[in-house]
Amino acid sequence: MLNTIFIFISSITMIIWGIAHIIPTKKVVSGYGEISRDNKLIFIMEWIAEGTTLIFIGILTLLINILNGYQNPVSLNVFRISAAMLVIMAILTAFTGARTKVIFFKICPFIKTIGAALLLLAVYL
């Protein structure tokens, strides 16, 4: 039962954090000031890509758990792989966005790491 709770918390957190990435996209891009149209489009693409990736991981782990349970061997692999991706994203953010003054970026690696840790706890408990 605790396994399922960990998966749900991780999944919902990633979905919410992904949505939190997408909602302020326009404001974030405008914060860069006067940049070329191409650079604006690239920033928009990258900002939305990270948000949708987080939402995808959250929905994937949630649905896998609901449809197959947490003890299914395929489910366990999905949770492990999703956790690995969250760790990779956390490391990337730690070396890039988290080095800025923006609080949102500074807490992002921790949220991703916590999501990964919850998935791994669900797998190995």
JOKA-V983487 format. One record per pair of residues at least 12 apart in sequence whose C-alpha atoms are under 6 Angstrom apart, sorted by the first residue. I is the first residue (numbers start at 1). GAP is how many residues later the second one is. Records with the same first field share a line. If there is no record, write none. Layout:
# JOKA-V983487
I=GAP / GAP
This chain:
# JOKA-V983487
3=119
6=112 / 116
7=112
10=105 / 108
11=47 / 51
14=40 / 41 / 44
15=40 / 43
18=33 / 36 / 37
21=30
22=26 / 29
76=47
79=40
83=33
86=26 / 30
87=26
90=19 / 22
93=16
94=15
